[in-house]
Amino acid sequence: MFVTDRPTSNIPTDLVAAIQALKQELNAVILAHYYQEAAIQDIADFIGDSLELSRRAASTTADVILFAGVHFMAETAKILNPHKLVLLPDLEAGCSLADSCPPDKFAVFKAQHPNHIVISYINCSAEIKALSDIICTSSNAVKIVQQIPAQQGIIFAPDRNLGRYVAQQAQRELVLWQGSCIVHETFSEKKLVQLKMQHPNAAVIAHPECEEPVLRHADFIGSTSALLKFSQNDDRQSFIVVTEPGIIHQMQQASPRKEFIPAPPDANNCNCNECPYMRLNTLEKIYLALRDRTPQIQMPEPLQQAARKPLERMLAMS
């Protein structure tokens, strides 16, 4: 477990230099999701969305993997690297979407559809992965569903919004588990329309985890990495970004002369469009995790083996 009251008096002033030194000492790699704060993205060895980070985790030659993300991402790295040390700066960095799919209840749901295979979004626990046939990400979900024979029934879990979008794009009927992400469901259609009126030349780019009324206003819908690429390649100079605003740091670095406007949440005077779990990670916690080799991600070997199979199927089908 992560001990929140560990002594911090010896934290160096230059955290970036200290982290780099520990990386060299441990032969460690830092993987960071686009939704991390800018300072963490800047020290990471690799930045990406869930698919790219899964590929990096599967191919790394590092002895230690520090995952600046949330718990299911670090779990995925451990599943793909069972004999390596995998660190998560704060074990409380969970995921509302993963939490919305309890394994015991999902097992009952799965049993109610015995002739269906299970395709689960990677934003789920190791236990849900172990109950799945194939894992997907928002980058490859449509492609994977399209590879399944038309007569084969499919359960899609845990995100109902992504599942609905995938069903529309793949023109397939999917049985959806009713999970969702608190961040992507917080965006307000009314406020988005008002923002479009204020910025009539801006392109609206949105993640498919958003609710359908919001997606109807999007000029482009895609995974986090797809949104980044679109903003680089599109001729427009202004973009309303309807996903967790951490990605805007990379957008601004890639296109410094363009304008990026975060879409507002439904509630007033809050940072509800920021993932509270992603933001639990800090440079200080990264330093402490590398210094103390804790908190580590651990899970029983049978669970790792069962969860690895659908992940490997995803990588093969991508």
Buried (B, 14 or more C-beta within 10 A) or exposed (E): EBEEEEEEEEEEEEBBEBBBBBBEEBEBBBBBBBBBBEEBBBBBBBBBBBBBBBBBBBEBEBEBBBBBBBBBBBBBBBBBBEEBBBBBBBBBBBBBBBBBBBBEEBEEBBEEEEEBBBBBBBBBBBBBBBBBBBBBBBBBBBBBBEEBEEEEBBBBBBBBBBBBBBBBBBEBEBBBBEBBBBBBBBBBBEBBEEBBEEBEEBBBBBBBBBBEEBBEBBBBBBBBBBBBBBBEEBEBEBBBBBBBBBBBBBBBEEBEEBBBBBBBBBEEEEEBBBBBBBBBBBBEBBBBBBBEEBBBBEBEEEBBEBBBBBBBBBBEBB
